[in-house]
Amino acid sequence: MRKYIKSCFYALLLALPLVNAGAQTIPFFPLDGAPQAPAVPAPQVSTSPFVPLEIPDFAFSGQADIEALLESAIRGSKSSVEVALYGFTLPRVAQALVDAKERGVAVRVLVNESHVHTSRISEQLELLIDKGLDVRTLRGVGSYGIMHNKLGIYDGKMISAGSFNWAVTANLANSENIVFSRDKGVVSGYRKYFVWMWGYARPVSQGPGQPINNYGPPPEDPARTIFYNGALLPAYSFSPAGRTEADILNALNFTRESADIAVFSFYSLDIGNAVVNAHKRGVKVRVLVDRVQASQSEVGALLLRNGVPFRWSQGYAGKGVMHNKYAVLDSKLLMTGSFNWSVNAQQNNFENMFNTADKAYTEAFAAQFERLFSAAETPTTADLEKARLQYQSAVAER
């Protein structure tokens, strides 16, 4: 029973962002009619023979076993596996990484610093460290920055990215997405980013580092081959201090017909104003955010005041959180990744954004947005204010 409770606690803890200044935080407090964070079943390591799965271009939680896809990607790798993880509580994936190392695959694991140097480290991270895998930690900029990526690179030939934390709650409760790409340019860009981060990371044995004020600019896509309504956009972008927010603003400013936006944490007033401006010039804009996150941001009220269709929701089946961070613009551009639409994501966190005009991606993510938006609720300004006051009261009582 103790192990069960510990597993559930870690799974919930590592699936959630840390508290930081005005950015990504999930408080636990009741909202009228809103289910509480779900109890998560204890992770179980399968005892049946491993059956490899074909890796798709994308997948959504609640519709696919994303843990099984990640396990397949790792077990199918022959030379190298490089991962950068914010939260990690997936038992089958942890064992797959250990097995990969033991069969001679070069495995490198980069983890958010505060998830390692804590008494609440997950059993899965402990397993990787105990088995001698090359694990390093990284912190974001200043006191509040985090290493918030959720990405993998397999044999230097395929990457995985998206909103999906490598955590049990992401698979069983949250509304999430993951993308896979074998595009050589994209894979090369993500590998350069991983190597750049790895150079700043610390071996676990060295303990936590001191706050860093500037890491310098991250790698960029030199080609910017996505032509979108006259704008040139990159296939990928990174932070801290990259151009991701500028790319989002550029894309929104060039959008002509529709903008479907599903973002867990929407705090950037600059992007919020760009969304309002798009709405005012006749673009069909719809915005979906996580219910609890919306209570802490000014953006929801901004959108409602200006008549932008705005809804909030939680995870799938009424559990967890709406943790996606993506937009489908004019039905022909997808922007997705770990990057929440916030100042913190732009300036302080290690984040990534994957962009594509491939119809296979845009059509699927547009269809997923329809499912999520149709099931979501439309809050009023009074609902937002009530939720904000409830949040402040809950924080004051801690």
C-alpha positions as CSV (number, residue, x, y, z in Angstrom):
1,M,0.0,0.0,0.0
2,R,2.8,2.4,0.8
3,K,4.4,1.8,-2.6
4,Y,1.0,2.4,-4.2
5,I,0.5,5.7,-2.5
6,K,4.0,6.8,-3.2
7,S,3.6,6.0,-6.9
8,C,0.4,7.9,-7.2
9,F,1.8,10.9,-5.4
10,Y,4.9,11.1,-7.6
11,A,2.9,10.6,-10.8
12,L,0.7,13.6,-9.9
13,L,3.5,15.7,-8.7
14,L,5.8,15.3,-11.7
15,A,3.0,15.7,-14.2
16,L,2.4,19.2,-12.9
17,P,4.5,22.4,-13.4
18,L,6.3,23.9,-10.5
19,V,5.1,27.2,-8.9
20,N,6.9,30.1,-10.5
21,A,6.3,33.8,-11.0
22,G,3.1,34.3,-12.8
23,A,3.5,31.3,-15.0
24,Q,2.8,27.6,-14.9
25,T,1.2,26.5,-11.7
26,I,-1.7,24.2,-10.7
27,P,-3.2,24.9,-7.3
28,F,-5.5,22.4,-5.7
29,F,-8.7,24.1,-4.8
30,P,-12.4,23.4,-5.6
31,L,-14.2,25.0,-8.4
32,D,-18.0,24.6,-8.5
33,G,-18.8,21.6,-10.7
34,A,-15.2,20.8,-11.4
35,P,-13.8,17.4,-10.6
36,Q,-10.7,17.2,-8.4
37,A,-7.4,15.9,-9.7
38,P,-8.0,12.2,-10.3
39,A,-6.6,9.3,-8.4
40,V,-4.1,7.6,-10.7
41,P,-3.7,3.8,-10.7
42,A,-0.3,2.6,-9.5
43,P,2.0,2.1,-12.5
44,Q,2.3,-1.5,-13.5
45,V,5.3,-2.9,-15.5
46,S,3.9,-5.3,-18.0
47,T,5.0,-8.9,-17.6
48,S,3.9,-9.9,-21.1
49,P,6.4,-10.1,-24.0
50,F,7.1,-6.7,-25.6
51,V,5.3,-6.2,-28.9
52,P,6.7,-3.3,-30.9
53,L,4.2,-0.7,-32.3
54,E,4.5,1.2,-35.5
55,I,5.3,4.8,-34.7
56,P,2.7,7.2,-36.1
57,D,3.2,10.9,-37.0
58,F,1.2,12.0,-33.9
59,A,-1.0,10.7,-31.1
60,F,-3.4,12.0,-28.5
61,S,-3.9,10.9,-24.9
62,G,-7.1,9.1,-24.3
63,Q,-6.9,7.7,-27.9
64,A,-3.5,6.0,-27.8
65,D,-1.2,4.4,-25.3
66,I,1.6,7.0,-25.7
67,E,3.8,5.2,-23.1
68,A,3.7,2.1,-25.4
69,L,4.7,4.3,-28.4
70,L,7.7,5.8,-26.5
71,E,8.7,2.3,-25.3
72,S,8.6,1.1,-28.9
73,A,10.7,4.0,-30.1
74,I,13.4,3.3,-27.4
75,R,13.4,-0.5,-27.8
76,G,13.7,0.0,-31.6
77,S,16.7,2.3,-31.3
78,K,20.1,0.6,-32.1
79,S,22.8,3.3,-31.5
80,S,21.5,6.2,-29.4
81,V,18.6,7.6,-27.4
82,E,18.7,11.1,-26.1
83,V,15.8,12.5,-24.0
84,A,15.1,15.8,-22.2
85,L,12.3,15.4,-19.7
86,Y,10.5,17.7,-17.3
87,G,8.5,15.0,-15.4
88,F,9.3,11.2,-15.6
89,T,7.1,8.5,-13.9
90,L,6.5,6.0,-16.8
91,P,7.7,2.6,-15.6
92,R,7.8,0.8,-19.0
93,V,9.8,3.6,-20.5
94,A,12.2,3.6,-17.6
95,Q,12.9,-0.1,-18.0
96,A,13.2,0.4,-21.8
97,L,15.9,3.0,-21.2
98,V,17.8,0.7,-18.8
99,D,17.6,-2.2,-21.2
100,A,18.8,0.0,-24.1
101,K,21.9,1.0,-22.1
102,E,22.6,-2.6,-21.1
103,R,22.5,-3.7,-24.8
104,G,25.0,-1.1,-25.7
105,V,22.9,1.9,-26.9
106,A,24.3,5.3,-25.9
107,V,21.6,6.7,-23.6
108,R,21.7,10.3,-22.4
109,V,18.9,11.6,-20.1
110,L,18.5,15.3,-19.3
111,V,16.1,16.1,-16.5
112,N,14.7,19.2,-14.8
113,E,17.0,19.9,-11.9
114,S,14.4,20.2,-9.1
115,H,12.9,16.8,-10.0
116,V,16.2,15.1,-9.2
117,H,17.6,16.9,-6.2
118,T,14.6,16.4,-3.9
119,S,13.4,13.8,-1.4
120,R,10.4,13.3,-3.7
121,I,12.4,12.0,-6.7
122,S,10.4,9.5,-8.7
123,E,11.2,5.8,-8.5
124,Q,11.7,5.8,-12.3
125,L,14.4,8.5,-12.1
126,E,16.0,6.7,-9.2
127,L,16.1,3.5,-11.3
128,L,18.0,5.3,-14.1
129,I,20.5,6.8,-11.7
130,D,21.0,3.5,-9.8
131,K,21.6,1.6,-13.1
132,G,24.3,4.0,-14.1
133,L,22.7,5.8,-17.0
134,D,24.2,9.1,-18.0
135,V,21.7,11.4,-16.3
136,R,22.3,15.2,-16.1
137,T,20.2,18.0,-14.7
138,L,19.4,21.4,-16.0
139,R,17.7,24.5,-14.5
140,G,16.1,27.4,-16.4
141,V,17.0,31.0,-16.2
142,G,17.0,32.8,-12.8
143,S,15.0,31.6,-9.8
144,Y,11.9,30.4,-11.7
145,G,13.1,28.9,-14.9
146,I,12.7,25.2,-15.6
147,M,13.8,22.6,-18.1
148,H,10.3,22.0,-19.4
149,N,11.0,20.0,-22.6
150,K,9.4,16.6,-23.2
151,L,11.4,15.3,-26.2
152,G,13.3,12.3,-27.5
153,I,15.8,11.7,-30.2
154,Y,16.2,8.1,-31.5
155,D,19.3,7.0,-33.4
156,G,19.6,10.5,-34.7
157,K,16.8,9.7,-37.2
158,M,13.5,10.5,-35.4
159,I,12.3,12.9,-32.7
160,S,9.3,13.0,-30.5
161,A,8.0,16.2,-29.1
162,G,4.7,17.9,-28.0
163,S,2.9,18.5,-24.7
164,F,3.2,15.0,-23.4
165,N,5.1,14.8,-20.1
166,W,6.6,11.4,-19.7
167,A,4.4,10.8,-16.7
168,V,1.5,8.5,-15.7
169,T,-1.0,11.3,-15.4
170,A,-0.2,12.5,-19.0
171,N,-1.2,9.0,-20.3
172,L,-4.2,8.4,-18.1
173,A,-5.8,11.7,-17.3
174,N,-4.5,14.8,-19.1
175,S,-5.5,16.0,-22.5
176,E,-2.1,15.8,-24.4
177,N,-0.5,15.4,-27.7
178,I,2.8,14.0,-29.0
179,V,4.3,14.3,-32.5
180,F,7.0,12.2,-34.2
181,S,9.1,13.4,-37.1
182,R,11.7,11.8,-39.3
183,D,12.4,14.9,-41.3
184,K,16.2,15.2,-41.5
185,G,16.3,19.0,-41.0
186,V,14.0,18.8,-37.9
187,V,16.0,15.9,-36.4
188,S,19.2,17.8,-37.0
189,G,17.8,20.9,-35.3
190,Y,16.6,19.1,-32.3
191,R,19.9,17.2,-31.9
192,K,21.8,20.6,-32.0
193,Y,19.4,21.8,-29.3
194,F,20.0,18.8,-27.1
195,V,23.7,19.0,-27.4
196,W,23.5,22.8,-26.6
197,M,21.5,22.0,-23.4
198,W,23.7,19.0,-22.5
199,G,26.7,21.4,-22.5
200,Y,25.1,23.4,-19.7
201,A,23.8,20.4,-17.7
202,R,25.3,19.0,-14.6
203,P,26.0,15.3,-13.7
204,V,23.7,14.3,-10.8
205,S,26.7,13.7,-8.6
206,Q,27.5,17.4,-8.6
207,G,24.2,18.4,-7.0
208,P,22.1,21.4,-7.8
209,G,23.6,24.4,-9.6
210,Q,23.4,28.1,-8.9
211,P,20.9,30.4,-10.7
212,I,22.0,31.4,-14.2
213,N,20.9,34.7,-15.7
214,N,21.7,34.0,-19.4
215,Y,22.4,30.9,-21.5
216,G,22.8,32.8,-24.7
217,P,20.7,32.2,-27.8
218,P,19.6,28.6,-28.5
219,P,20.0,27.0,-31.9
220,E,17.7,28.2,-34.7
221,D,16.3,26.8,-37.9
222,P,18.5,28.5,-40.5
223,A,16.2,27.5,-43.4
224,R,12.8,28.8,-42.2
225,T,11.2,26.8,-45.0
226,I,7.5,27.1,-44.0
227,F,5.8,29.6,-46.2
228,Y,2.6,30.7,-44.5
229,N,0.4,33.4,-46.1
230,G,3.5,35.4,-47.0
231,A,5.4,34.7,-43.7
232,L,8.5,32.6,-43.5
233,L,8.4,30.4,-40.4
234,P,10.9,27.8,-38.9
235,A,10.2,24.1,-38.7
236,Y,11.3,24.3,-35.0
237,S,12.2,26.9,-32.4
238,F,13.6,26.7,-28.9
239,S,14.0,28.7,-25.7
240,P,15.0,30.3,-23.5
241,A,15.7,33.5,-25.4
242,G,14.8,32.1,-28.8
243,R,12.2,33.5,-31.3
244,T,9.2,31.3,-30.5
245,E,7.0,34.0,-29.2
246,A,7.9,36.2,-32.1
247,D,7.1,33.3,-34.5
248,I,3.7,32.8,-32.9
249,L,2.9,36.6,-33.2
250,N,4.1,36.6,-36.8
251,A,1.9,33.6,-37.7
252,L,-1.2,35.1,-36.0
253,N,-0.6,38.4,-37.7
254,F,-0.6,36.6,-41.1
255,T,-3.6,34.4,-40.4
256,R,-6.6,35.2,-42.6
257,E,-9.4,32.8,-41.9
258,S,-9.3,30.7,-38.7
259,A,-7.2,30.2,-35.6
260,D,-8.0,27.3,-33.3
261,I,-5.8,27.6,-30.1
262,A,-5.6,25.0,-27.3
263,V,-3.0,26.2,-24.7
264,F,-2.7,25.0,-21.1
265,S,-1.1,28.2,-19.8
266,F,-1.9,31.4,-21.7
267,Y,-0.3,34.4,-20.0
268,S,1.3,36.4,-22.7
269,L,-0.6,39.6,-23.2
270,D,1.3,40.3,-26.4
271,I,0.0,37.1,-27.9
272,G,-3.4,37.7,-26.3
273,N,-3.7,41.1,-28.1
274,A,-2.6,39.5,-31.4
275,V,-5.5,37.0,-31.0
276,V,-7.9,39.9,-30.3
277,N,-6.6,41.7,-33.3
278,A,-7.1,38.7,-35.5
279,H,-10.7,38.3,-34.2
280,K,-11.4,42.0,-35.0
281,R,-10.2,41.7,-38.6
282,G,-12.6,38.8,-39.2
283,V,-10.5,35.7,-38.4
284,K,-12.6,32.9,-36.9
285,V,-10.8,32.6,-33.6
286,R,-11.5,29.9,-30.9
287,V,-9.4,29.6,-27.7
288,L,-9.4,26.7,-25.3
289,V,-7.4,26.8,-22.0
290,D,-7.1,24.7,-18.9
291,R,-9.8,25.6,-16.3
292,V,-7.5,26.2,-13.3
293,Q,-4.8,28.0,-15.3
294,A,-7.5,30.4,-16.7
295,S,-8.2,31.6,-13.1
296,Q,-4.8,33.0,-12.8
297,S,-4.3,34.8,-16.1
298,E,-5.6,38.2,-17.4
299,V,-5.8,36.8,-20.9
300,G,-9.1,35.0,-20.4
301,A,-10.8,38.2,-19.4
302,L,-9.1,40.1,-22.2
303,L,-10.5,37.6,-24.8
304,L,-14.0,37.6,-23.2
305,R,-14.2,41.4,-23.2
306,N,-13.4,41.5,-26.9
307,G,-15.9,38.8,-27.9
308,V,-13.4,36.1,-28.7
309,P,-14.9,32.6,-28.4
310,F,-13.2,31.3,-25.2
311,R,-13.7,28.0,-23.3
312,W,-12.0,26.1,-20.5
313,S,-11.8,22.4,-19.8
314,Q,-9.8,19.8,-17.9
315,G,-8.3,16.5,-19.1
316,Y,-10.2,13.8,-21.0
317,A,-13.1,12.1,-19.3
318,G,-13.4,15.1,-16.9
319,K,-10.0,14.3,-15.2
320,G,-6.6,15.8,-15.2
321,V,-5.7,19.0,-17.0
322,M,-6.0,20.4,-20.5
323,H,-2.3,20.3,-21.1
324,N,-2.0,20.8,-24.9
325,K,0.0,23.8,-26.2
326,Y,-0.9,24.0,-29.9
327,A,-2.6,26.1,-32.6
328,V,-4.0,25.2,-36.0
329,L,-4.0,28.4,-38.2
330,D,-6.0,28.7,-41.4
331,S,-6.3,24.9,-41.3
332,K,-2.8,24.7,-42.8
333,L,-0.2,25.4,-40.1
334,L,0.3,23.5,-36.9
335,M,2.4,24.9,-34.0
336,T,2.8,22.6,-31.1
337,G,5.4,21.6,-28.4
338,S,6.2,22.2,-24.7
339,F,5.9,25.9,-25.1
340,N,3.1,27.5,-23.1
341,W,2.1,30.9,-24.3
342,S,3.8,32.8,-21.5
343,V,6.6,35.2,-20.8
344,N,8.2,32.5,-18.6
345,A,8.3,30.0,-21.5
346,Q,9.9,32.6,-23.7
347,Q,12.5,34.1,-21.3
348,N,13.2,31.6,-18.6
349,N,12.4,28.0,-19.5
350,F,14.0,25.4,-21.8
351,E,11.1,24.8,-24.3
352,N,10.6,23.7,-27.9
353,M,8.0,24.3,-30.6
354,F,7.4,22.1,-33.6
355,N,5.8,23.7,-36.7
356,T,4.5,22.0,-39.8
357,A,2.3,22.6,-42.8
358,D,1.9,18.9,-43.5
359,K,-1.8,18.1,-43.9
360,A,-1.5,14.8,-42.0
361,Y,-0.7,16.8,-38.9
362,T,-2.9,19.9,-39.4
363,E,-6.1,17.9,-40.2
364,A,-5.7,15.6,-37.3
365,F,-5.0,18.4,-34.8
366,A,-7.9,20.4,-36.2
367,A,-10.2,17.4,-35.7
368,Q,-8.9,17.0,-32.1
369,F,-9.5,20.6,-31.4
370,E,-13.1,20.2,-32.5
371,R,-13.5,17.3,-30.0
372,L,-12.0,19.3,-27.2
373,F,-13.7,22.6,-27.8
374,S,-17.2,21.0,-28.3
375,A,-16.9,19.3,-24.9
376,A,-15.5,22.4,-23.1
377,E,-17.5,25.0,-21.1
378,T,-17.8,28.7,-21.8
379,P,-17.1,30.8,-18.7
380,T,-18.3,34.3,-18.0
381,T,-16.2,37.1,-16.7
382,A,-17.9,36.5,-13.3
383,D,-16.8,32.8,-13.5
384,L,-13.2,33.9,-14.1
385,E,-13.3,36.4,-11.2
386,K,-14.8,33.8,-8.9
387,A,-12.1,31.3,-9.8
388,R,-9.4,33.9,-9.3
389,L,-10.7,34.7,-5.8
390,Q,-10.9,31.0,-4.9
391,Y,-7.4,30.5,-6.0
392,Q,-6.1,33.5,-4.0
393,S,-8.0,32.2,-0.9
394,A,-6.5,28.7,-1.4
395,V,-3.0,30.1,-1.6
396,A,-3.5,32.2,1.5
397,E,-4.5,29.2,3.5
398,R,-1.5,27.1,2.6
